[in-house]
């Protein structure tokens, strides 16, 4: 070593498996923290979901933010950079596809959020002060973003492009024709599907032929022309080892909230309460109110309107699968949604008509008395046994 040189110690590269394990551990602990926080927030709301104990709710959120920051400091503070670097290197080795550009943007966003979290850890506000609570509120969206997307980064860091199993062109054609014939007979049972790094849809299926099951791997949409068999195996475990690995699945909506960033739920009267109100009602107005509540639109939408929204979202999901069967199911759900919207309007109008009757139940409809087991009064004398009745025999 020449004079003036500084000896730089060799710092070993962090173990990728350990980093990925830490990332998954952070996600698990954030999920537990979220469940505990939701339980605490439920105690601050009335039965319709409205927050009524605001100070307790704010305290629960403050505890969540502080615990989440501490969890990040423990599990990812010194490993986030290595995780993102590993994910970028693995992403650079994958073939270009529609999703690779989006993943690069996702990793850049995680990097920016890590910077904000690190700033809060390096420059903490005075403990217990309003400034600390404000700082934690500001950093929570970044912590939630990491909790939501850390598994994607971990999957990318651990991703390796694996080519298809080697089948000759003749073998691939033979197996494809056999699987297509089985599909026509209804003897090609799909097991699971995933997307490979190159953007292809890979599906495992049982090929049933002569009372034997063979696991085959299909590339392409099984319900559209052009799919082919790329491998055949004795069981699913062997198929999983040989086939290209799955990449992280996508999200229905790019801006939709997830479990860590959900807004406060809108108030909603449960359907079982409306049913109870209808059963216990004695005037037409009470039943009319229950039906009108179920068909109410807007912020406090009723159960039927929420069901419409569920069908619409499920239809969007089915279409987003980008497969023939997904589009078919999506069209079916859209049709059901239109029928339900018509039914909801009819129920609403019928509820208004029922209320306009200003009717009451006739007085002859009285409740059946309950089956009560009456006890004798304390001063009641129990009946005496007759003189001729034999005395009970006491056996030891």
MOTACOR-V848156 format. One record per residue. N is the residue number from 1. RES is the residue in one letter. PSI is psi in whole degrees, -180 to 180 (* if undefined). Layout:
n->{N | N}
res->{RES | RES}
psi->{PSI | PSI}
This chain:
n->{1 | 2 | 3 | 4 | 5 | 6 | 7 | 8 | 9 | 10 | 11 | 12 | 13 | 14 | 15 | 16 | 17 | 18 | 19 | 20 | 21 | 22 | 23 | 24 | 25 | 26 | 27 | 28 | 29 | 30 | 31 | 32 | 33 | 34 | 35 | 36 | 37 | 38 | 39 | 40 | 41 | 42 | 43 | 44 | 45 | 46 | 47 | 48 | 49 | 50 | 51 | 52 | 53 | 54 | 55 | 56 | 57 | 58 | 59 | 60 | 61 | 62 | 63 | 64 | 65 | 66 | 67 | 68 | 69 | 70 | 71 | 72 | 73 | 74 | 75 | 76 | 77 | 78 | 79 | 80 | 81 | 82 | 83 | 84 | 85 | 86 | 87 | 88 | 89 | 90 | 91 | 92 | 93 | 94 | 95 | 96 | 97 | 98 | 99 | 100 | 101 | 102 | 103 | 104 | 105 | 106 | 107 | 108 | 109 | 110 | 111 | 112 | 113 | 114 | 115 | 116 | 117 | 118 | 119 | 120 | 121 | 122 | 123 | 124 | 125 | 126 | 127 | 128 | 129 | 130 | 131 | 132 | 133 | 134 | 135 | 136 | 137 | 138 | 139 | 140 | 141 | 142 | 143 | 144 | 145 | 146 | 147 | 148 | 149 | 150 | 151 | 152 | 153 | 154 | 155 | 156 | 157 | 158 | 159 | 160 | 161 | 162 | 163 | 164 | 165 | 166 | 167 | 168 | 169 | 170 | 171 | 172 | 173 | 174 | 175 | 176 | 177 | 178 | 179 | 180 | 181 | 182 | 183 | 184 | 185 | 186 | 187 | 188 | 189 | 190 | 191 | 192 | 193 | 194 | 195 | 196 | 197 | 198 | 199 | 200 | 201 | 202 | 203 | 204 | 205 | 206 | 207 | 208 | 209 | 210 | 211 | 212 | 213 | 214 | 215 | 216 | 217 | 218 | 219 | 220 | 221 | 222 | 223 | 224 | 225 | 226 | 227 | 228 | 229 | 230 | 231 | 232 | 233 | 234 | 235 | 236 | 237 | 238 | 239 | 240 | 241 | 242 | 243 | 244 | 245 | 246 | 247 | 248 | 249 | 250 | 251 | 252 | 253 | 254 | 255 | 256 | 257 | 258 | 259 | 260 | 261 | 262 | 263 | 264 | 265 | 266 | 267 | 268 | 269 | 270 | 271 | 272 | 273 | 274 | 275 | 276 | 277 | 278 | 279 | 280 | 281 | 282 | 283 | 284 | 285 | 286 | 287 | 288 | 289 | 290 | 291 | 292 | 293 | 294 | 295 | 296 | 297 | 298 | 299 | 300 | 301 | 302 | 303 | 304 | 305 | 306 | 307 | 308 | 309 | 310 | 311 | 312 | 313 | 314 | 315 | 316 | 317 | 318 | 319 | 320 | 321 | 322 | 323 | 324 | 325 | 326 | 327 | 328 | 329 | 330 | 331 | 332 | 333 | 334 | 335 | 336 | 337 | 338 | 339 | 340 | 341 | 342 | 343 | 344 | 345 | 346 | 347 | 348 | 349 | 350 | 351 | 352 | 353 | 354 | 355 | 356 | 357 | 358 | 359 | 360 | 361 | 362 | 363 | 364 | 365 | 366 | 367 | 368 | 369 | 370 | 371 | 372 | 373 | 374 | 375 | 376 | 377 | 378 | 379 | 380 | 381 | 382 | 383 | 384 | 385 | 386 | 387 | 388 | 389 | 390 | 391 | 392 | 393 | 394 | 395 | 396}
res->{X | X | X | X | X | X | X | X | X | X | X | X | X | X | X | X | X | X | X | X | X | X | X | X | X | X | X | X | X | X | X | X | X | X | X | X | X | X | X | X | X | X | X | X | X | X | X | X | X | X | X | X | X | X | X | X | X | X | X | X | X | X | X | X | X | X | X | X | X | X | X | X | X | X | X | X | X | X | X | X | X | X | X | X | X | X | X | X | X | X | X | X | X | X | X | X | X | X | X | X | X | X | X | X | X | X | X | X | X | X | X | X | X | X | X | X | X | X | X | X | X | X | X | X | X | X | X | X | X | X | X | X | X | X | X | X | X | X | X | X | X | X | X | X | X | X | X | X | X | X | X | X | X | X | X | X | X | X | X | X | X | X | X | X | X | X | X | X | X | X | X | X | X | X | X | X | X | X | X | X | X | X | X | X | X | X | X | X | X | X | X | X | X | X | X | X | X | X | X | X | X | X | X | X | X | X | X | X | X | X | X | X | X | X | X | X | X | X | X | X | X | X | X | X | X | X | X | X | X | X | X | X | X | X | X | X | X | X | X | X | X | X | X | X | X | X | X | X | X | X | X | X | X | X | X | X | X | X | X | X | X | X | X | X | X | X | X | X | X | X | X | X | X | X | X | X | X | X | X | X | X | X | X | X | X | X | X | X | X | X | X | X | X | X | X | X | X | X | X | X | X | X | X | X | X | X | X | X | X | X | X | X | X | X | X | X | X | X | X | X | X | X | X | X | X | X | X | X | X | X | X | X | X | X | X | X | X | X | X | X | X | X | X | X | X | X | X | X | X | X | X | X | X | X | X | X | X | X | X | X | X | X | X | X | X | X | X | X | X | X | X | X | X | X | X | X | X | X | X | X | X | X | X | X | X | X | X | X | X | X | X | X | X | X | X | X}
psi->{128 | 157 | 140 | -17 | 147 | 129 | 117 | 117 | 149 | 118 | 118 | 144 | 137 | 149 | 126 | -40 | -38 | -40 | -45 | -40 | -40 | -39 | -45 | -36 | -39 | -44 | -40 | -44 | -34 | -35 | -41 | -43 | -40 | -42 | -42 | -40 | -42 | -37 | -42 | -39 | -35 | -33 | -14 | 3 | 158 | -177 | -12 | 3 | 4 | 134 | 124 | -19 | 83 | -37 | -41 | -38 | -43 | -38 | -40 | -42 | -37 | -41 | -40 | -48 | -43 | -43 | -37 | -41 | -41 | -37 | -42 | -42 | -37 | -42 | -31 | -10 | -47 | 6 | -8 | -44 | -43 | -39 | -46 | -38 | -44 | -40 | -40 | -40 | -45 | -37 | -36 | -24 | -8 | 153 | 147 | 136 | 178 | -29 | -16 | -37 | -41 | -38 | -38 | -42 | -37 | -43 | -37 | -39 | -40 | -38 | -44 | -41 | -37 | -39 | -42 | -39 | -43 | -36 | -41 | -34 | -35 | -28 | 67 | 145 | 171 | 126 | 135 | -1 | 161 | -32 | -36 | -43 | -40 | -40 | -43 | -37 | -38 | -32 | -15 | -44 | -33 | -39 | -41 | -39 | -41 | -41 | -36 | -37 | 1 | -32 | -33 | -45 | -41 | -42 | -40 | -41 | -31 | 10 | 137 | 132 | 126 | 123 | 168 | 155 | 149 | 114 | 137 | 161 | -36 | -42 | -42 | -43 | -42 | -48 | -36 | -44 | -39 | -43 | -37 | -40 | -40 | -36 | -39 | -32 | -7 | 25 | 32 | 97 | 116 | 141 | -59 | 165 | 159 | 169 | 135 | 172 | -28 | 6 | 0 | 147 | 123 | 132 | 131 | 144 | 154 | 123 | 111 | 122 | 121 | 47 | 22 | 145 | 127 | 132 | 122 | 153 | 128 | 142 | 124 | 177 | 118 | -19 | 8 | 155 | 149 | -7 | 158 | 159 | 130 | -1 | 155 | 144 | 163 | -32 | 175 | -34 | -45 | -38 | -42 | -33 | -31 | -27 | 160 | 140 | 151 | 147 | 163 | 133 | 165 | -171 | 147 | -48 | 134 | -29 | 14 | 145 | 157 | -172 | -24 | -6 | 31 | 140 | 168 | 134 | 146 | 146 | 142 | 132 | 122 | 148 | -34 | -28 | -38 | -40 | -42 | -41 | -40 | -39 | -39 | -4 | 151 | -8 | 156 | -33 | -35 | -43 | -39 | -43 | -40 | -43 | -40 | -35 | -40 | -25 | 9 | 141 | 173 | -156 | -45 | 56 | 147 | 179 | -41 | -38 | -39 | -37 | -37 | -45 | -38 | -45 | -40 | -43 | -42 | -37 | -41 | -42 | -47 | -43 | -37 | -18 | -23 | 40 | 164 | -49 | -36 | -42 | -36 | -47 | -38 | -42 | -38 | -43 | -37 | -42 | -43 | -37 | -40 | -41 | -42 | -38 | -42 | -44 | -40 | -43 | -40 | -42 | -41 | -44 | -40 | -36 | -41 | -41 | -39 | -42 | -33 | -16 | -18 | 37 | 160 | 157 | 140 | 150 | -16 | -11 | 87 | 153 | 152 | 130 | 142 | 152 | 95 | 141 | 102 | 136 | 146 | 152 | 161 | -38 | 12 | 134 | 124 | 147 | 140 | 149 | 146 | 156 | -34 | -2 | 137 | 146 | 146 | 144 | 125 | 121 | 143 | *}
